[in-house]
């Protein structure tokens, strides 16, 4: 999937996007309208925004469109594809309308993410897993509408943006003891199907993808750790477009004596209710423990830094 900025015009005005230059401003130009999202701030090819970010930009319109109006739209769309069909869902649409200035003044606009949708907005995503494709795309679109009697068609320029929200585990009221502490009375306990009598212990079921996941296995008297199946962190994805058939991917695996599952940056729990669910589990043989995965832990050094969660950025 292409993550380059897209310049979209009416059918008789199609042209490729302007070349991208490192450090330059994010600007798209048409014949009548120019859309600017300001200078590049982050080490991503596209403009990137985090949680509660303000998207600020400007639009310049040619005097030829004088007397018309400009529509600036913040869009969010999700496309899911299976081997048999595809489905598109609109996640977000916020519109601002401005009259075209008579003296060529610049039109400034501002949007706020996530703009209070009915559910948390999922991050920008481009993922293909075993025949199931998920593409979540956000963009800013500027459309100039010339006067009704003008002999010109409307023109549109559209720039894709990345929405990469940080999700942080809430600060606990009573900080837990250090993970190295022998006190595990507050850990989450799950009996294992095999070996009989074994118990899996996790510090919590809300975890941070950027941190390794500690665990412990309590064995019944006389049992050996070699009898415990591999401890796995798995991603479980299901979508309506594929009749909710699960797609399960093993992200990390460890033996019972390893005591930690490796970190998996770039993973996060999210959903679009009724369309897609991305969940995570710790799996030990036939036993599964549901997890909620956030991008950062409450005591992570980078959790308090404002800005996007770059590890979520889709790879071109």
DRENVO-351579 format. One record per residue (C-alpha): residue in three letters; x, y, z. Coordinates in steps of 0.5 Angstrom, whole numbers, padded with zeros to 4 digits, always signed. Each point is the difference from the previous one (the first is absolute). Example, Ala and Ser with C-alpha at 12.3 -4.5 7.8 and 13.67 -1.06 7.14 Angstrom:
<pts>
ala+0025-0009+0016ser+0002+0007-0002
</pts>
This chain:
<pts>
unk+0000+0000+0000unk+0002+0007-0002unk+0001+0005+0006unk+0003+0006-0004unk-0004+0006+0000unk-0005+0000-0005unk-0002+0006-0005unk-0008-0002-0002unk-0003+0005-0005unk-0006-0001-0005unk+0001-0005-0005unk+0002+0005-0006unk+0006+0003+0005unk+0003-0006+0003unk+0008+0001+0001unk+0005-0004+0005unk+0002+0003+0007unk+0005+0005+0000unk+0007-0003+0002unk+0001-0001+0008unk+0006+0004+0003unk+0003-0002+0006unk-0001+0006+0005unk-0004+0004-0005unk-0008+0002+0002unk-0005-0005-0001unk-0003+0004-0006unk-0005-0003-0006unk-0002+0005-0006unk-0005+0000-0005unk-0002+0005-0005unk-0005+0003+0004unk+0002-0002+0007unk+0006-0001+0005unk+0000-0004+0006unk+0005+0001+0005unk+0001-0004+0007unk+0006+0004+0002unk+0007-0003+0001unk+0003-0007+0001unk+0000-0001+0008unk+0001-0007+0000unk+0004-0006-0003unk-0005-0002-0004unk-0002+0001-0008unk-0007+0002+0002unk-0002+0005+0005unk-0001-0004+0006unk-0005+0002+0006unk-0001-0003+0007unk-0005+0000+0005unk-0004+0006+0001unk+0004+0004-0005unk-0002+0006-0004unk+0001-0001-0007unk+0001+0007-0003unk+0001+0003-0007unk-0002+0005-0005unk-0003+0000-0007unk+0002+0005-0006unk-0005+0001-0005unk+0001+0003-0007unk-0004+0006-0002unk-0003-0003-0006unk-0004-0004+0006unk-0003+0007+0003unk-0007+0000+0002unk+0000-0008+0001unk+0002-0003+0007unk+0005-0005+0003unk-0002-0007+0003unk+0005-0003+0005unk-0001-0007+0003unk+0003-0004+0005unk-0001-0007-0003unk+0001-0007+0003unk-0002-0006-0004unk+0001-0008+0001unk+0001-0005-0005unk+0000-0007+0001unk+0001-0006-0005unk-0001-0007+0000unk+0001-0005-0006unk-0007+0001-0002unk-0002+0007+0002unk+0001+0007+0003unk-0003+0004+0004unk+0001+0008+0002unk-0002+0003+0006unk+0000+0008+0001unk+0004+0001+0007unk+0000+0008+0000unk-0003+0006-0004unk+0001+0007+0003unk-0002+0006-0005unk+0002+0007+0000unk-0002+0005-0005unk+0003+0006-0002unk-0001+0006-0005unk+0005+0001-0005unk+0004+0006+0002unk-0001+0006-0005unk+0007+0003+0001unk+0004-0007+0000unk+0001-0001+0007unk+0002-0006+0003unk-0006-0005+0003unk+0002-0003+0007unk-0003-0006+0003unk+0001-0004+0006unk-0003-0007+0002unk+0000-0004+0006unk+0002-0007+0001unk-0004-0005+0002unk-0005+0005-0001unk-0005-0004+0005unk-0002-0005-0004unk-0005-0006+0002unk+0006-0004+0001unk+0007+0001+0001unk+0003+0001-0007unk+0005-0006-0002unk+0007+0002-0002unk+0002+0000-0008unk+0001-0007-0002unk+0002-0004-0006unk+0000-0007+0001unk-0001-0007-0004unk+0000-0006+0004unk-0002-0007-0003unk-0004+0003-0005unk-0004+0005+0004unk+0002+0008-0001unk-0001+0006+0004unk+0001+0007-0002unk-0001+0006+0004unk+0001+0006-0003unk-0001+0007+0003unk+0001+0006-0005unk-0001+0008+0000unk-0004+0002-0007unk-0001+0007-0002unk-0005+0001-0006unk-0001+0006-0003unk-0007+0002-0003unk+0000+0005-0006unk-0006+0005+0000unk-0006-0004-0003unk+0000+0004-0007unk+0008-0001-0001unk+0002-0004-0005unk+0005-0005+0004unk-0001-0006+0004unk+0001-0001+0007unk+0007-0002+0002unk+0003-0004+0006unk+0006-0001+0003unk+0001-0005+0006unk+0006-0002+0004unk+0000-0006+0004unk+0002+0000+0008unk+0002-0005+0005unk-0004+0000+0006unk+0005-0004+0005unk-0003+0001+0007unk+0004-0002+0007unk-0004-0004+0004unk+0002-0001+0007unk-0001-0004+0006unk-0003+0004+0006unk+0004+0001+0006unk-0002-0005+0005unk-0003+0003+0007unk+0005-0005+0003unk+0006-0001-0004unk+0002-0007+0000unk+0006-0003+0003unk+0006-0001-0005unk+0000-0006-0005unk+0006-0003+0004unk-0004+0000+0006unk-0002-0007+0003unk-0007+0003+0002unk-0004-0002-0006unk-0007+0000+0004unk-0003+0005-0004unk+0002-0003-0007unk-0006-0003-0004unk+0000-0007+0000unk-0003-0005-0005unk+0000-0008+0001unk+0003-0003-0006unk-0003-0006-0004unk+0007-0004+0000unk+0003-0002+0004unk-0006-0001+0005unk+0001+0005+0006unk+0005+0005-0003unk-0002+0007+0000unk+0002+0006-0004unk+0002+0006+0003unk+0000+0007-0003unk+0001+0007+0003unk-0006+0003-0003unk-0004-0001-0006unk+0001+0007-0003unk+0007+0000-0003unk+0004+0005-0004unk+0003-0003-0006unk+0006+0004+0001unk+0002-0004+0006unk+0002-0007+0001unk-0006-0004+0003unk+0002-0004+0006unk-0003-0006+0002unk+0001-0006+0005unk-0003-0007+0000unk-0002-0004+0007unk+0001-0007-0001unk-0003-0006+0004unk+0004-0004+0004unk+0005-0005-0004unk-0002+0004-0007unk+0006+0002-0004unk+0000+0007-0004unk+0001-0004-0006unk-0007-0003+0000unk-0003+0007-0001unk-0002+0002-0007unk+0004+0007-0003unk-0003+0006+0003unk-0002+0004-0006unk-0002+0008-0001unk-0005-0001-0006unk-0004+0005-0004unk-0007-0001-0002unk-0004+0003-0006unk-0007-0001-0002unk-0004+0004-0005unk-0007+0001-0002unk+0002+0000-0008unk+0003-0007+0001unk-0006-0003+0004unk+0004+0001+0007unk+0005-0006-0002unk+0006+0001+0005unk+0007+0002-0002unk+0005-0002+0005unk+0007+0002+0000unk+0005-0002+0005unk+0005+0006+0002unk+0004-0003+0005unk+0002-0006+0004unk+0003-0003+0006unk+0001-0006+0004unk-0002+0000+0007unk+0007+0001+0003unk+0001+0006-0004unk-0005+0005+0004unk-0001+0005-0005unk-0003+0001-0007unk+0004+0005-0004unk-0003+0007-0002unk-0004+0001-0006unk+0000+0007-0002unk-0005+0002-0005unk-0006-0004+0003unk-0006+0003+0003unk-0007-0002+0002unk-0005+0003-0004unk-0007-0001-0004unk-0005+0003-0004unk-0007-0003+0003unk-0003-0004-0005unk+0005+0000-0005unk+0007-0002+0003unk+0003-0003+0006unk+0007+0000+0002unk+0002-0004+0006unk+0006-0003+0004unk+0000-0006+0004unk+0006-0004+0004unk-0001-0007-0002unk+0002-0006+0003unk-0002-0007-0003unk-0007+0000+0000unk-0001+0006+0005unk+0000+0007-0002unk+0000+0007+0004unk-0003+0006-0003unk+0004+0006+0000unk-0001+0008-0001unk+0007+0002-0003unk+0001+0008+0000unk+0006+0003-0003unk+0004+0002+0006unk+0000-0001+0008unk-0002+0005+0005unk+0007+0000+0002unk+0003+0000-0007unk+0005+0006-0001unk-0003+0002-0007unk-0007-0001+0002unk-0001+0007+0003unk+0004+0003-0006unk-0006+0003-0005unk+0000-0002-0007unk-0001-0006-0004unk+0001-0007+0001unk+0005-0001-0006unk+0000-0008+0002unk-0007+0000-0003unk+0002+0003-0007unk-0002-0004-0006unk+0006-0002-0004unk+0000+0002-0007
</pts>
